[in-house]
């Protein structure tokens, strides 16, 4: 006998069938996929070359095209801009100009390399002043941003340097299809006219060069191509007479990634030796272990300092400060620039 509801009692709850729930989830997923397809396509384009990337692009390209044709991509982009969510769009890194001296454009020492060359013989020491500050540009990937955040502040605190950081996350020299660093540097050189350029780049470069044909990482052809790109980038950086401090990648917690960074560092070091005006600085000396291996903590002034983030790749604020001081020491000793302590 079926129970009757008492007067005034709420009606029994209706249970949704699992097929209805599944249908709603699929519809929601389809809407999200169409709306966000351009972003997903972009993320696939900058992912390492391989089967996964090829399959993802084959699926996402027509969906992204549909999203653009319907104007949905503009709606998502506008919403992201309002919410301040810009992600890793090309050119959407951090560009920061220090608020130190020299907001005006200084005309002193337009090209530093000739002065630095004379300084190396002991004839000249470059002495920037508050009235004629040294113009320093810092460029790089996310690790370059780690360094740059500390270095911009340290240089500004000297009172005689105007420093600019152009940091672009998830970038490098192997994927100009995602972010074109030579083009970016060309704009930076024209805009900031740096006398010293600090470069820290390479954390994302241990991947295939996209073709056609693809050039696999770990092959002699890859080494030759990467060497050419590093050489061209160094030549561009020094083309206006600037001195360059090229900061190598630190050792990584992951052994495979660490070996790749060591390989890239060797190419960078070799190219720096053959390019006048480029000085290579090993970051392992500042934030590596006693034998140059990966270390999450190092001893500094009798204290243990955490220098690496938990991901085993990025650099902590304290580690960035140690590396910043190493760069400034190189500017004093190797470039013969008089920077106040």
PAZAPA-4460 file (N, C-alpha, C; in steps of 0.05 Angstrom, whole numbers, plus 32768, in hexadecimal, padded with zeros to 4 digits):
% residues 341
    n_x    n_y    n_z   ca_x   ca_y   ca_z    c_x    c_y    c_z   seq   type   mol
   8011   7FE8   8000   8000   8000   8000   8012   8019   8000     1      X     A
   800D   802C   7FED   801D   8043   7FEA   8017   8057   8000     2      X     A
   802D   8061   800D   802A   8075   8021   8020   8090   8015     3      X     A
   800F   809C   8024   8005   80B6   801B   8015   80CC   802A     4      X     A
   8018   80E3   801B   8026   80FA   8028   8014   8107   803C     5      X     A
   8020   810F   8052   8011   811E   8066   800B   8139   805B     6      X     A
   7FF4   8144   8062   7FED   815F   8059   8003   8173   805F     7      X     A
   800A   8183   804B   801E   8198   8050   803B   818F   804D     8      X     A
   8040   8175   8049   805B   816B   8047   8066   8170   802B     9      X     A
   8080   8175   8028   808C   817B   800D   808A   8163   7FFB    10      X     A
   8088   8168   7FE1   8087   8151   7FCE   80A2   8142   7FCE    11      X     A
   80A1   8129   7FC7   80BA   8119   7FC7   80CD   8124   7FB2    12      X     A
   80E7   8121   7FB7   80FC   812B   7FA5   80FC   8119   7F8C    13      X     A
   8100   8126   7F76   8102   8117   7F5D   8120   8112   7F57    14      X     A
   8127   80FA   7F53   8143   80F3   7F4D   8148   80F5   7F2F    15      X     A
   815D   8105   7F29   8163   8107   7F0C   8170   80EE   7F02    16      X     A
   8168   80E6   7EEA   8173   80CE   7EDF   8191   80D4   7ED7    17      X     A
   81A1   80BF   7ED9   81BE   80C3   7ED4   81C2   80CB   7EB6    18      X     A
   81B1   80C3   7EA5   81B4   80CB   7E89   81B0   80E9   7E85    19      X     A
   819D   80F4   7E95   8198   8111   7E93   81B0   8120   7E9E    20      X     A
   81BC   8117   7EB4   81D3   8124   7EBF   81EA   8122   7EAB    21      X     A
   81EE   810B   7E9F   8204   8108   7E8C   8200   811A   7E74    22      X     A
   81E7   811C   7E6B   81E1   812E   7E54   81E7   814B   7E5B    23      X     A
   81E0   8154   7E73   81E5   816F   7E7B   8203   8174   7E7D    24      X     A
   8212   8161   7E87   8230   8164   7E88   823C   8166   7E6D    25      X     A
   8232   8155   7E5A   823D   8156   7E3F   8237   8170   7E31    26      X     A
   821F   817B   7E35   8218   8194   7E29   8229   81AA   7E35    27      X     A
   822D   81AA   7E4F   823E   81BE   7E5C   825B   81BD   7E52    28      X     A
   8265   81A4   7E4F   8280   81A0   7E45   8282   81AA   7E28    29      X     A
   826E   81A5   7E18   826F   81AE   7DFC   826F   81CC   7DFA    30      X     A
   825F   81D9   7E0B   825E   81F7   7E0B   8279   8202   7E14    31      X     A
   8284   81F7   7E29   829E   8200   7E32   82B4   81FC   7E1D    32      X     A
   82B3   81E5   7E0F   82C7   81DF   7DFB   82C6   81F3   7DE4    33      X     A
   82AE   81F9   7DDB   82AB   820C   7DC5   82B4   8228   7DCE    34      X     A
   82AC   8230   7DE6   82B4   824B   7DF0   82D2   824E   7DF4    35      X     A
   82DF   8239   7DFE   82FB   823B   7E05   830D   822E   7DF1    36      X     A
   8303   8225   7DDA   8313   8217   7DC7   832B   8227   7DBD    37      X     A
   8329   8241   7DB8   8341   8250   7DAF   8358   824F   7DC4    38      X     A
   8351   8251   7DDD   8365   8250   7DF2   8371   8234   7DF3    39      X     A
   8360   8220   7DF1   836A   8204   7DF1   837C   81FF   7DD9    40      X     A
   8374   820A   7DC2   8385   8207   7DAA   83A0   8213   7DAE    41      X     A
   83A0   822B   7DBA   83B9   8239   7DBF   83CB   8229   7DD2    42      X     A
   83BF   821E   7DE7   83CF   820E   7DFA   83DA   81F5   7DEC    43      X     A
   83CB   81EA   7DDA   83D5   81D2   7DCB   83EC   81DA   7DB8    44      X     A
   83EA   81F2   7DAC   83FE   81FB   7D99   8419   81FF   7DA7    45      X     A
   8419   8207   7DC0   8432   820C   7DCE   843C   81F4   7DDE    46      X     A
   842D   81DE   7DDD   8436   81C6   7DEB   844C   81B8   7DDB    47      X     A
   845B   81A6   7DE8   8471   8199   7DD9   8467   818A   7DC1    48      X     A
   8478   818A   7DAC   8471   817D   7D93   846F   815F   7D98    49      X     A
   845A   8152   7D8D   8456   8135   7D91   843A   812D   7D89    50      X     A
   8434   8114   7D8E   841A   8109   7D86   8403   8117   7D95    51      X     A
   8406   811C   7DAE   83F1   8128   7DBE   83EA   8144   7DB3    52      X     A
   83FF   8153   7DAC   83FA   816E   7DA1   83EC   816C   7D86    53      X     A
   83F4   8159   7D75   83E8   8156   7D5B   83CB   814F   7D5D    54      X     A
   83C4   813C   7D6E   83A8   8133   7D71   8398   814A   7D7D    55      X     A
   83A3   8158   7D91   8394   816E   7D9E   838D   8184   7D89    56      X     A
   83A1   818B   7D79   839C   81A0   7D65   8388   8197   7D50    57      X     A
   8389   817E   7D48   8376   8174   7D34   8359   8176   7D3E    58      X     A
   8355   8172   7D58   833B   8174   7D64   8332   8190   7D69    59      X     A
   8345   81A1   7D73   833E   81BB   7D7C   833C   81D0   7D66    60      X     A
   834B   81CD   7D50   834B   81E2   7D3B   832F   81E7   7D30    61      X     A
   8320   81D3   7D28   8305   81D9   7D1D   82F2   81E5   7D32    62      X     A
   82F5   81DC   7D4B   82E4   81E6   7D60   82EB   8203   7D66    63      X     A
   8305   8209   7D67   830E   8225   7D6B   8305   8237   7D55    64      X     A
   8306   822D   7D3C   82FD   823D   7D25   82DF   8243   7D28    65      X     A
   82CF   822F   7D30   82B2   8234   7D35   82AE   8249   7D4A    66      X     A
   82BD   8247   7D60   82BB   825B   7D76   82C0   8277   7D6C    67      X     A
   82D5   8279   7D5B   82DC   8294   7D51   82C6   829E   7D3D    68      X     A
   82BD   828C   7D2C   82A8   8294   7D19   828F   829E   7D26    69      X     A
   8288   8291   7D3D   8270   8299   7D4C   8275   82B1   7D5E    70      X     A
   828E   82BA   7D60   8294   82D0   7D71   8296   82CA   7D8E    71      X     A
   8296   82B0   7D95   8296   82A8   7DB1   82B1   82AD   7DBE    72      X     A
   82C7   82AA   7DAE   82E2   82AE   7DB9   82E5   82CA   7DC3    73      X     A
   82D8   82DE   7DB6   82DB   82FA   7DBF   82CC   82FE   7DDA    74      X     A
   82B6   82EF   7DDD   82A8   82F1   7DF7   82B9   82E6   7E0E    75      X     A
   82C5   82CF   7E09   82D6   82C3   7E1E   82EE   82D5   7E24    76      X     A
   82FA   82E0   7E0E   8311   82F1   7E12   830A   830A   7E22    77      X     A
   82F3   8316   7E1C   82EB   832E   7E2A   82E6   8328   7E48    78      X     A
   82D9   8311   7E4D   82D4   8308   7E68   82EE   8304   7E78    79      X     A
   8301   82F7   7E6B   831B   82F2   7E78   8329   830D   7E7E    80      X     A
   8327   8320   7E6B   8334   833A   7E70   8327   8348   7E88    81      X     A
   830D   8346   7E8A   82FF   8353   7EA0   8307   8347   7EBB    82      X     A
   830B   832C   7EBA   8313   831E   7ED3   8331   831E   7ED8    83      X     A
   8340   8329   7EC5   835D   832A   7EC8   836B   8310   7EC3    84      X     A
   835D   82FE   7EB5   8369   82E4   7EAF   8374   82E4   7E92    85      X     A
   838E   82E7   7E90   839A   82EA   7E76   83AA   82D0   7E6E    86      X     A
   83AF   82BF   7E81   83BD   82A6   7E7A   83D8   82AB   7E6E    87      X     A
   83E1   8298   7E5D   83FB   829A   7E50   83F9   82A2   7E33    88      X     A
   83EA   82B7   7E2E   83E8   82C1   7E13   8403   82CB   7E0A    89      X     A
   840A   82C8   7DF0   8423   82D3   7DE7   8425   82F1   7DED    90      X     A
   843C   82F9   7DF7   8440   8315   7DFD   8432   831E   7E16    91      X     A
   8427   830C   7E26   8418   8313   7E3D   8427   830E   7E57    92      X     A
   8441   8310   7E56   8451   830D   7E6E   8452   8327   7E7D    93      X     A
   8466   832A   7E8E   8467   8342   7E9E   847D   8354   7E94    94      X     A
   8476   836D   7E8F   848A   8382   7E87   8489   8397   7E9D    95      X     A
   849F   839A   7EAB   84A0   83AC   7EC2   84B8   83BE   7EC0    96      X     A
   84B4   83D8   7EC2   84C9   83EC   7EC1   84CD   83F6   7EDE    97      X     A
   84E6   83F5   7EE7   84EB   83FD   7F03   84E5   841B   7F06    98      X     A
   84DE   8423   7F1E   84D8   843F   7F23   84F0   844D   7F30    99      X     A
   8508   8444   7F28   8520   8450   7F31   8526   846A   7F21   100      X     A
   853F   8472   7F21   8545   848B   7F13   8543   8487   7EF5   101      X     A
   8541   849E   7EE7   8543   849C   7ECA   8529   8496   7EBC   102      X     A
   8513   84A1   7EC6   84FA   849E   7EB7   84FD   84AB   7E9B   103      X     A
   850E   84C0   7E9B   8514   84CC   7E81   8527   84BA   7E72   104      X     A
   852A   84BE   7E58   853C   84AE   7E48   8558   84BA   7E4B   105      X     A
   856A   84AB   7E55   8586   84B4   7E58   8595   84AF   7E3E   106      X     A
   85A5   84C2   7E36   85B4   84C0   7E1E   85D1   84B7   7E24   107      X     A
   85D7   84B2   7E3D   85F3   84AB   7E44   85F9   848E   7E3C   108      X     A
   8611   8489   7E34   861B   846F   7E2D   8608   845F   7E1B   109      X     A
   8602   8468   7E02   85EF   845B   7DF1   85F7   843E   7DEC   110      X     A
   8610   8438   7DE9   8619   841C   7DE6   862E   8416   7DFB   111      X     A
   8629   8402   7E0B   863A   83FC   7E22   8652   83EB   7E1B   112      X     A
   8650   83DC   7E05   8664   83C7   7E00   8680   83D3   7DFC   113      X     A
   8683   83E9   7DEE   869D   83F5   7DEA   86A9   83FE   7E04   114      X     A
   8699   8409   7E16   86A2   8412   7E30   86AA   83FA   7E41   115      X     A
   869A   83E5   7E3F   86A0   83CD   7E4F   86BA   83C0   7E45   116      X     A
   86BE   83C0   7E2B   86D6   83B5   7E20   86EF   83C4   7E2A   117      X     A
   86ED   83DE   7E2B   8703   83EE   7E36   8706   83E9   7E54   118      X     A
   86EF   83E5   7E61   86F0   83E1   7E7E   86FE   83C7   7E84   119      X     A
   86FC   83B3   7E73   8708   8399   7E78   8727   839B   7E78   120      X     A
   8731   83AF   7E6C   874E   83B3   7E6C   8757   83C4   7E84   121      X     A
   8744   83CD   7E94   874A   83DC   7EAC   874A   83FA   7EA8   122      X     A
   8743   8403   7E8F   8744   841F   7E89   872B   842E   7E92   123      X     A
   8714   8421   7E92   86FB   842F   7E97   86EA   841F   7EAA   124      X     A
   86DC   842D   7EBC   86C7   8422   7ECC   86AE   8432   7EC6   125      X     A
   8698   8424   7EBF   867F   8431   7EB8   8671   8439   7ED2   126      X     A
   866A   8453   7ED4   865F   845D   7EED   8644   846B   7EE7   127      X     A
   862E   845B   7EE7   8614   8468   7EE3   860D   847A   7EFB   128      X     A
   85FC   848E   7EF6   85F3   84A0   7F0B   85D5   84A2   7F0A   129      X     A
   85CA   84AF   7F1E   85AD   84B3   7F1F   85A4   84C5   7F08   130      X     A
   85B5   84D8   7F00   85AF   84E9   7EE9   85B1   84DA   7ECF   131      X     A
   85C4   84C7   7ECD   85C8   84B8   7EB5   85C8   849A   7EBC   132      X     A
   85B1   848F   7EC2   85B0   8473   7ECC   85B6   845F   7EB6   133      X     A
   85C0   8448   7EBF   85C4   8432   7EAD   85AA   8425   7EA6   134      X     A
   85A6   8420   7E8C   858D   8413   7E83   8591   83F5   7E80   135      X     A
   8582   83E6   7E90   8585   83C9   7E90   856A   83BC   7E88   136      X     A
   856B   83A9   7E76   8554   839A   7E6D   8557   837D   7E76   137      X     A
   8543   8371   7E82   8543   8355   7E8B   852E   8347   7E7B   138      X     A
   8535   8332   7E6D   8522   8323   7E5D   8524   8305   7E64   139      X     A
   850E   82F7   7E61   850F   82DA   7E66   84F3   82CE   7E69   140      X     A
   84F4   82B4   7E6F   84DC   82A4   7E74   84D3   82A7   7E91   141      X     A
   84C5   8293   7E9B   84BB   8295   7EB7   84D2   8295   7ECB   142      X     A
   84E8   8287   7EC6   84FF   8288   7ED7   850D   82A3   7ED5   143      X     A
   850C   82AE   7EBD   8516   82C9   7EB9   8506   82DE   7EC8   144      X     A
   84EC   82D9   7ECB   84DB   82EA   7EDB   84E2   82E7   7EF9   145      X     A
   84E8   82CE   7F01   84F0   82CA   7F1D   8509   82DB   7F23   146      X     A
   851C   82DA   7F12   8535   82EA   7F15   852E   8307   7F12   147      X     A
   851F   830E   7EFE   851A   832A   7EF7   850C   833A   7F0D   148      X     A
   84F9   832C   7F1B   84EA   833A   7F30   84FE   8344   7F46   149      X     A
   8511   8334   7F4D   8525   833C   7F61   8539   8350   7F55   150      X     A
   8542   834B   7F3D   8557   835B   7F31   854E   8377   7F2B   151      X     A
   8535   837B   7F22   852B   8396   7F1D   852B   83A6   7F36   152      X     A
   8523   839B   7F4C   8522   83A9   7F65   853E   83AF   7F6F   153      X     A
   8550   839B   7F6D   856C   839F   7F77   857A   83B5   7F67   154      X     A
   8576   83B5   7F4D   8583   83C9   7F3C   8577   83E4   7F41   155      X     A
   855D   83E6   7F44   8550   8400   7F4A   855A   840B   7F64   156      X     A
   855F   83FA   7F78   8568   8403   7F92   8584   840E   7F92   157      X     A
   8593   840A   7F7D   85AE   8416   7F7B   85AC   8434   7F76   158      X     A
   8595   843D   7F6C   8592   8459   7F66   859E   8463   7F4C   159      X     A
   85AB   8450   7F3D   85B9   8459   7F25   85B1   8447   7F0D   160      X     A
   859C   8438   7F10   8594   8425   7EFA   8576   8427   7EF5   161      X     A
   856E   8428   7EDC   8552   8425   7ED4   8550   8409   7EC7   162      X     A
   8541   83F7   7ED4   853F   83DC   7ECB   8523   83D5   7EC1   163      X     A
   8522   83C5   7EAC   8509   83BD   7EA0   8508   839F   7E9E   164      X     A
   84F2   8392   7EA6   84EF   8376   7EA4   84DA   836F   7E8F   165      X     A
   84E2   8360   7E7B   84CE   8355   7E68   84CF   8337   7E6B   166      X     A
   84BC   832C   7E7A   84BB   8310   7E7F   84A3   8303   7E72   167      X     A
   84A6   82ED   7E64   8490   82E0   7E56   8490   82C3   7E5E   168      X     A
   847B   82BB   7E6D   847A   829F   7E76   8476   828B   7E5F   169      X     A
   8480   8273   7E63   847D   825D   7E51   8489   8263   7E35   170      X     A
   849E   8273   7E34   84AA   827A   7E1B   84C6   8270   7E19   171      X     A
   84D2   8273   7E01   84ED   826B   7DFD   84F5   8271   7DE0   172      X     A
   850B   8264   7DD7   8515   8269   7DBC   850D   8253   7DA8   173      X     A
   8501   823D   7DB2   84FA   8227   7DA0   84DE   822B   7D93   174      X     A
   84CD   823C   7D9E   84B2   823E   7D95   84AA   825A   7D8E   175      X     A
   84B6   8266   7D79   84AD   8281   7D71   8490   8281   7D67   176      X     A
   8485   826A   7D61   8469   8269   7D59   8457   8270   7D71   177      X     A
   8461   826D   7D89   8452   8274   7DA1   8459   8291   7DAA   178      X     A
   8473   8296   7DAD   847D   82B0   7DB4   8497   82B5   7DA7   179      X     A
   8499   82CB   7D98   84B1   82D2   7D88   84C3   82E4   7D98   180      X     A
   84D7   82D8   7DA5   84E9   82E8   7DB6   84FA   82FB   7DA6   181      X     A
   8505   82F4   7D8F   8514   8307   7D7F   8504   8320   7D78   182      X     A
   84EB   831D   7D71   84DA   8334   7D6B   84D5   8344   7D84   183      X     A
   84D0   8337   7D9A   84CC   8345   7DB4   84E5   8354   7DBC   184      X     A
   84FC   8348   7DB9   8515   8356   7DC0   8519   836E   7DAE   185      X     A
   8513   836C   7D95   8516   8382   7D83   8506   839A   7D8D   186      X     A
   84ED   8395   7D96   84DC   83AB   7DA0   84E8   83B6   7DBA   187      X     A
   84F2   83A4   7DCC   84FE   83AD   7DE5   8517   83BF   7DE0   188      X     A
   8527   83B7   7DCD   853F   83C6   7DC7   8538   83E2   7DBE   189      X     A
   8524   83E4   7DAD   851C   83FF   7DA3   850F   840F   7DB9   190      X     A
   8500   8403   7DCB   84F0   8411   7DDF   8501   8419   7DF7   191      X     A
   8513   8407   7E00   8521   840C   7E19   853F   8413   7E15   192      X     A
   854A   840E   7DFD   8566   8413   7DF7   8578   840A   7E0E   193      X     A
   8578   83F1   7E15   8587   83E8   7E2C   85A5   83E9   7E27   194      X     A
   85B4   83ED   7E3C   85D1   83EC   7E3B   85DB   83D1   7E45   195      X     A
   85CB   83C5   7E56   85D1   83AA   7E60   85B7   8399   7E5D   196      X     A
   85BA   8381   7E53   85A3   836F   7E51   85A9   8355   7E60   197      X     A
   8597   834E   7E72   859A   8335   7E81   8585   8322   7E75   198      X     A
   858F   830B   7E6C   857D   82F7   7E5F   857E   82DD   7E6F   199      X     A
   8566   82D3   7E76   8564   82B9   7E82   854C   82AB   7E75   200      X     A
   8553   8298   7E63   853F   828B   7E53   8549   826F   7E4C   201      X     A
   8536   825D   7E49   853D   8241   7E41   852E   822B   7E50   202      X     A
   851F   8232   7E65   8511   821E   7E74   84FD   820E   7E64   203      X     A
   84F2   821A   7E4F   84DD   820D   7E3E   84E8   8203   7E24   204      X     A
   8502   8204   7E20   850D   8200   7E05   8514   81E3   7DFF   205      X     A
   8514   81D1   7E12   851B   81B5   7E0C   8503   81A6   7E00   206      X     A
   84FC   81AE   7DE8   84E6   81A1   7DD9   84ED   81A3   7DBB   207      X     A
   84DE   8193   7DAC   84E3   8192   7D8F   84DD   81AE   7D82   208      X     A
   84EC   81B3   7D6D   84E5   81CA   7D5C   84CF   81C1   7D49   209      X     A
   84B8   81CF   7D49   84A2   81C7   7D38   84AA   81CC   7D1A   210      X     A
   84A1   81BA   7D09   84A7   81BC   7CED   8492   81CA   7CDD   211      X     A
   848E   81C1   7CC5   849B   81A8   7CBB   84B7   81AD   7CB0   212      X     A
   84C9   8199   7CB3   84C5   8182   7CC4   84CD   8188   7CE1   213      X     A
   84C2   8179   7CF4   84C9   817C   7D10   84E7   8175   7D14   214      X     A
   84F4   8184   7D25   8510   817E   7D2C   8510   8175   7D49   215      X     A
   8513   815B   7D4E   8510   8150   7D6A   8526   815B   7D7C   216      X     A
   851E   8160   7D95   8532   8168   7DA9   8544   8150   7DAE   217      X     A
   855E   8155   7DB3   8571   8140   7DB9   8580   8136   7DA0   218      X     A
   857B   8143   7D89   8589   813B   7D71   859E   8151   7D6A   219      X     A
   85B2   8149   7D5A   85C6   815D   7D52   85B9   8174   7D42   220      X     A
   85A4   816E   7D33   8596   8183   7D24   8589   8198   7D37   221      X     A
   857F   818D   7D4D   8573   819F   7D61   8588   81B1   7D6D   222      X     A
   859F   81A6   7D75   85B4   81B5   7D80   85BD   81CB   7D6E   223      X     A
   85C0   81C5   7D54   85C9   81D9   7D40   85B5   81EF   7D3E   224      X     A
   859B   81E8   7D3D   8586   81FC   7D3B   8585   820E   7D54   225      X     A
   8587   8202   7D6B   8585   8212   7D84   859E   8224   7D87   226      X     A
   85B5   8219   7D80   85CD   8229   7D80   85CB   8242   7D6E   227      X     A
   85BF   823E   7D57   85BB   8254   7D45   85A8   8269   7D50   228      X     A
   8593   8260   7D5E   8580   8273   7D69   858C   8282   7D81   229      X     A
   859B   8274   7D91   85A8   8282   7DA8   85BC   8296   7D9D   230      X     A
   85CC   828E   7D89   85DF   82A0   7D7D   85D2   82B9   7D72   231      X     A
   85BC   82B5   7D63   85AE   82CC   7D57   85A2   82DE   7D6D   232      X     A
   8598   82D2   7D83   858D   82E2   7D98   85A2   82F3   7DA6   233      X     A
   85BA   82E7   7DAB   85D0   82F6   7DB7   85D9   830C   7DA5   234      X     A
   85DB   8307   7D8B   85E3   831B   7D78   85D0   8332   7D77   235      X     A
   85B6   832C   7D78   85A2   8341   7D79   85A4   8352   7D92   236      X     A
   85A8   8344   7DA9   85A9   8352   7DC3   85C0   8366   7DC4   237      X     A
   85D7   835F   7DB7   85EF   8370   7DB8   85F0   8383   7DA1   238      X     A
   85DD   8382   7D8F   85DF   8392   7D76   85E0   83B0   7D7B   239      X     A
   85D5   83B9   7D91   85D5   83D6   7D97   85EB   83DE   7DAA   240      X     A
   85FD   83CC   7DB0   8614   83D2   7DC1   8610   83CA   7DDE   241      X     A
   85F9   83BD   7DE4   85F4   83B5   7E00   8606   839D   7E08   242      X     A
   860C   839C   7E21   8619   8384   7E2D   8603   8371   7E36   243      X     A
   8608   8357   7E34   85F4   8343   7E3B   85FF   8331   7E51   244      X     A
   85EF   832D   7E65   85F4   8318   7E79   85E0   8302   7E74   245      X     A
   85E9   82EB   7E6A   85D8   82D4   7E64   85D8   82C1   7E7C   246      X     A
   85C2   82BF   7E8A   85C1   82AF   7EA3   85B7   8293   7E9B   247      X     A
   85C7   827F   7EA2   85C0   8264   7E9B   85A9   8259   7EAC   248      X     A
   859D   8243   7EA3   8588   8236   7EB2   8594   8228   7ECA   249      X     A
   8585   8228   7EE1   858F   8219   7EF8   8589   81FC   7EF6   250      X     A
   8597   81EB   7F05   8590   81CE   7F06   8574   81CA   7F0F   251      X     A
   8566   81B6   7F05   854A   81B1   7F0C   8548   8197   7F1D   252      X     A
   8532   8196   7F2B   852D   817E   7F3C   8529   8165   7F2B   253      X     A
   851A   8168   7F15   8516   8152   7F03   8530   814C   7EF4   254      X     A
   853B   8134   7EF6   8554   812E   7EE9   8554   8132   7ECB   255      X     A
   853E   812A   7EBE   853D   812D   7EA1   853D   814A   7E99   256      X     A
   852D   815B   7EA6   852D   8177   7EA0   8547   8184   7EA7   257      X     A
   8553   817B   7EBD   856D   8187   7EC5   8583   8181   7EB0   258      X     A
   8582   8169   7EA5   8595   8162   7E90   8591   8173   7E77   259      X     A
   8577   8177   7E71   8571   8188   7E59   857B   81A5   7E5E   260      X     A
   8577   81AF   7E76   8580   81CA   7E7B   859E   81CC   7E7A   261      X     A
   85AC   81B8   7E84   85C9   81B7   7E82   85D2   81B8   7E65   262      X     A
   85C4   81A9   7E54   85CB   81A8   7E38   85C7   81C3   7E2B   263      X     A
   85B1   81D0   7E31   85AB   81EB   7E26   85BF   81FF   7E31   264      X     A
   85C6   81FD   7E4B   85DA   820F   7E56   85F5   820D   7E48   265      X     A
   85FC   81F4   7E40   8616   81F0   7E32   8616   81FF   7E17   266      X     A
   8600   81FE   7E09   85FD   820C   7DF0   85FF   822A   7DF5   267      X     A
   85F1   8234   7E09   85F1   8251   7E0F   860D   825A   7E17   268      X     A
   861B   824A   7E27   8636   8251   7E30   8649   8253   7E19   269      X     A
   8647   823F   7E07   8658   823F   7DEF   8653   8257   7DDD   270      X     A
   863A   825D   7DD9   8634   8274   7DC8   863C   828E   7DD5   271      X     A
   8639   8291   7DEF   8641   82A9   7DFD   865F   82AE   7DF9   272      X     A
   866F   8299   7DF9   868C   829B   7DF7   8694   82A6   7DDB   273      X     A
   8683   82A2   7DC7   868A   82AA   7DAC   867C   82C4   7DA4   274      X     A
   866D   82D1   7DB7   8660   82EA   7DB1   866B   8300   7DC2   275      X     A
   8679   8313   7DB7   8683   832A   7DC7   866C   8339   7DD4   276      X     A
   8670   8340   7DED   865B   834E   7DFB   8647   833D   7E0A   277      X     A
   864B   8322   7E09   8639   8310   7E17   8648   8302   7E2D   278      X     A
   863F   8303   7E45   864B   82F6   7E5C   8638   82E0   7E67   279      X     A
   8641   82C8   7E69   8630   82B2   7E73   8634   82AF   7E91   280      X     A
   861D   82AE   7E9F   861D   82AB   7EBC   860E   8292   7EC4   281      X     A
   861B   8280   7ED2   860E   8267   7EDB   85FD   826D   7EF3   282      X     A
   85E4   8265   7EF2   85D2   8269   7F09   85D7   8254   7F1E   283      X     A
   85E3   823D   7F16   85E8   8228   7F2A   85FB   8231   7F40   284      X     A
   860D   8244   7F39   8620   824D   7F4D   8612   825C   7F63   285      X     A
   85FB   8269   7F5D   85ED   8279   7F70   85D7   8269   7F7F   286      X     A
   85C9   8257   7F71   85B3   8249   7F7D   85B4   822B   7F7A   287      X     A
   85CB   8221   7F73   85CF   8204   7F71   85DC   81F8   7F8A   288      X     A
   85DE   81DE   7F8B   85EB   81D1   7FA1   8609   81D4   7F9F   289      X     A
   8618   81C8   7FB2   8635   81CA   7FB3   8643   81C1   7F9A   290      X     A
   8638   81AD   7F8C   8644   81A3   7F74   8634   81AD   7F5B   291      X     A
   8624   81C1   7F5E   8615   81CC   7F48   85FB   81BC   7F42   292      X     A
   85F4   81AA   7F53   85DC   819A   7F4F   85C4   81A8   7F5A   293      X     A
   85AC   819D   7F55   8593   81A9   7F5F   8594   81AA   7F7E   294      X     A
   858A   81C0   7F89   8588   81C2   7FA6   8570   81D4   7FAC   295      X     A
   855E   81CA   7FBD   8547   81DB   7FC5   854F   81F0   7FD9   296      X     A
   8564   81EA   7FE8   856F   81FD   7FFC   858D   81FF   7FF8   297      X     A
   8598   8217   7FFC   85B4   821B   7FFC   85BC   822B   8015   298      X     A
   85D5   8229   801C   85DF   8238   8033   85E9   8253   802A   299      X     A
   85E0   8268   8038   85E9   8283   8031   85EC   8293   804B   300      X     A
   8604   829D   804F   860B   82AC   8068   8604   829C   8081   301      X     A
   860A   8282   807F   8606   8271   8097   85EA   8269   809B   302      X     A
   85D8   826F   8089   85BC   8268   808C   85B2   8258   8074   303      X     A
   859F   8246   8079   8594   8236   8064   857D   8246   8057   304      X     A
   857F   8249   803C   856C   825A   802D   855E   8248   8019   305      X     A
   8544   8249   8018   8535   823B   8003   8537   824B   7FEA   306      X     A
   8541   823E   7FD5   8545   824D   7FBB   8534   8243   7FA5   307      X     A
   8526   822C   7FA8   8515   8222   7F93   84F9   821D   7F9D   308      X     A
   84E6   8221   7F8B   84CA   821C   7F91   84C4   81FE   7F93   309      X     A
   84AE   81F6   7F9F   84A7   81DA   7FA2   84A6   81CB   7F87   310      X     A
   84A1   81D9   7F71   849F   81CB   7F57   84BB   81C1   7F4D   311      X     A
   84D0   81C9   7F5B   84EB   81C0   7F53   84F6   81CE   7F3B   312      X     A
   84E8   81E3   7F31   84F0   81F1   7F19   84F5   820E   7F1E   313      X     A
   84E0   821B   7F29   84E2   8238   7F2C   84F2   8241   7F44   314      X     A
   84F8   825A   7F46   850A   8265   7F5A   84FA   8275   7F6F   315      X     A
   8500   8271   7F88   84F3   8280   7F9D   84FC   829D   7F9D   316      X     A
   84EF   82AE   7FAD   84F7   82CA   7FB0   8514   82CC   7FBB   317      X     A
   851A   82BB   7FCF   8535   82BB   7FDA   854A   82B2   7FC6   318      X     A
   8543   829D   7FB7   8555   8293   7FA2   8559   82A8   7F8D   319      X     A
   8543   82B6   7F85   8545   82CB   7F71   8557   82E2   7F7B   320      X     A
   8556   82E7   7F94   8567   82FC   7F9F   8585   82F4   7F9E   321      X     A
   858B   82DB   7FA4   85A7   82D2   7FA2   85B0   82D4   7F85   322      X     A
   859F   82CC   7F72   85A6   82CD   7F56   85A9   82EA   7F4C   323      X     A
   8597   82FB   7F56   8599   8317   7F4F   85B4   8323   7F58   324      X     A
   85BC   831C   7F70   85D6   8327   7F7A   85ED   831C   7F69   325      X     A
   85EB   8303   7F5F   8600   82F8   7F4E   8601   8307   7F33   326      X     A
   85EA   830F   7F29   85EA   831E   7F10   85F6   8339   7F14   327      X     A
   85EF   8346   7F2A   85FB   8361   7F30   8619   835F   7F34   328      X     A
   8622   8349   7F41   863F   8345   7F44   864D   8343   7F29   329      X     A
   8640   8334   7F17   864B   8331   7EFC   864C   834C   7EEE   330      X     A
   8638   835D   7EF2   8638   8377   7EE5   864F   8388   7EF0   331      X     A
   8655   8385   7F09   866B   8394   7F15   8686   838A   7F0C   332      X     A
   868A   8370   7F0D   86A5   8364   7F08   86AA   835F   7EEB   333      X     A
   8696   8356   7EDC   869B   834E   7EC0   8695   8364   7EAD   334      X     A
   8680   8375   7EB3   867A   838B   7EA2   8686   83A5   7EAC   335      X     A
   8692   83A4   7EC3   86A0   83BC   7ECF   868D   83D4   7ED2   336      X     A
   8675   83CE   7EDC   8662   83E3   7EE1   8662   83E9   7EFF   337      X     A
   8664   8402   7F07   8665   8409   7F23   8648   840C   7F2D   338      X     A
   863F   83F7   7F3C   8625   83F7   7F48   8627   83F9   7F66   339      X     A
   8619   840D   7F72   861A   840F   7F8F   860F   83F5   7F9C   340      X     A
   861B   83EE   7FB2   8613   83D6   7FC0   85F7   83DA   7FCD   341      X     A
***
